[in-house]
Amino acid sequence: MSQHKNKTFATALAFLLGGLGAHRFYLKGSVDRLGLLHICSLPAAGLVYGLGHAPNPFWVLLPMILSWLVGFGEALILGLTPDEKWDARYNRNSGRRSASHWFVILLVVVTMLVGTTALIATISRLFDLLYTGGAYG
């Protein structure tokens, strides 16, 4: 028997620590390649800082921002997965069935709010820097 994976906990991990890949490591173990790619956003930000000549803080943080945005997207996917599909994918041999409650839907709503706000802010700052040279901030 394998360990039962909780959908609500995985969604919360993706929302709170998705930029570091915590949900990927919870679901797939410590050798998940996409989880490791999330962690690589930290050294990538350091590389941008080290290679740039007084770079704008937005460019330095962009690898981490992108990783967090992907984490928000994964939180939505995890939270909206039906319990039957969830059990077929992650709890095949656990001997238990998932029963999601209202809290996972609350997490999805908060993820939509925070994730879309972060996405719109990132897009607008990116366009400001690319097309006006940062004239608006």
C-alpha positions, 0 to 999 in steps of 0.5 A: 500500500502506498501513502494516501495523497491529500488533494486539499493539502497538495493544493495548499502547498501549490498555492503557498510554496508552488514557486519552490515546487513543494507540491511536486515533491509531495506528490511525486517524490524528491526526484521530480524534474519539474519540482527541481526546475522550480527550485532552479528559479532561485539560482537563475535569479542570482545569475541574472543579478550577478551577470547584469550591470545594476539590473532592474529588480524586476528582471532579477525576480522574473525567474522566481515570479514565473515559477510562482505563477506556474505554481498558482496554475498548478494549484488551480489544476490540482484543486479542480481535479475531480476526486475520482481522477485524483484517486486514480492518479495519486492514490491508486494503491492507498486503500482510501478514497478522497473526499474533498470539502469546501476548503479546496474550493476556497483555496481555488478561489483565493488562488484565482484572486492572487494568481490573476492579480500577480499575472496582470501585474507581471504582464503590465510591468514587463510591457512597461519595461520593454516598451517605455523603458520603465517610464511608469515606474 
